[in-house]
Amino acid sequence: MSQQMPERIPGGGIDLSHLAARGQAAQGGAAPQAAASQTAPSGAASGAPGSGQTVDVPSLVLDVTDATFEQIAQLSAVVPVVFDLWAEWCQPCKTLSPVIEKVTREFDGRVLLAKVDVDANPGLAQAFQAQSIPTVVALVGGRPVPLFQGAVPEAQVREFFGQLVQLAEQNGVSGRVNAPDQGDEAQAGPSEPAEPEIPEAHRAAVEAAEHGDYAAAVAEWEAVLAKAPADAEARAALVQMKLLQRLQGRTADEIRSAAAADRGDVEAQMAVADLDVSGGHVEDAFLRLLDLFAESTDADDRAVIRERLLELFEVVGVADPRVAAARGRLANLLY
């Protein structure tokens, strides 16, 4: 992690100040609902924003929305605020989120975790320029600091957090937050319920995904389904891994530029749809592919587009109303 505070998220990310302003307007300009008290420890940098400050918060893990972003962002002057961008349909998110929460509690008030449902909060998803989810980004003193994308091992999450705290301290952000659930991790003890056990048949695929080896994860999930075709969890994970594999190593600018250069390039247009779904812009993805399907006169291209649509339906979730609407339009185009 760079020790220099970036003004923008690398790779085309944007300044988040407009979101802060919009959130403040939505809240009527209200200040954060946190009571602050100065503790001024010895050695604290004089006048540093958040140096030695203690703030009371309702929890070490908070849900944040487009409208409440301003309140959470202001707390980044006291402690680093880590944003976990996730979605209900995202299988790697379900693996990573409990790990991030656990590590957050281990840091005992030196880090605050803000969870962002990208489907419900497209403004934040767009502002953070998430190419795929899970995406984890921090704010330190109001400035974004990129951490990582995809599910990573617990030890690596802990290492990222340690580096983040060091970076924050070097930039005068060395306060703490107090929360009712603080210390829960340390008090858990062996009697606390363990995380859900991963079925042995799924273990190799889950481990591959955690290490970011999406090709191996795809192969492992396909092997699971070959033995158990009715395994719905494996099928959902497989389409997720295929999506992440297609996006791996590519930037959002690269994908969108290729599609803009050739409107008739089916692969390029499908890549943008993948990118949009991964960032929570589900309707945009479906509309792009449905329009492409309607405009295409090549039977092979139409078959490929239809197959990709069906796969993305599974990624989002077949019960999602956006899927139902898109499926209805696809049926009309077919018949």
Disulfide bonds with the S-S distance in Angstrom:
Cys90-Cys93 2.40
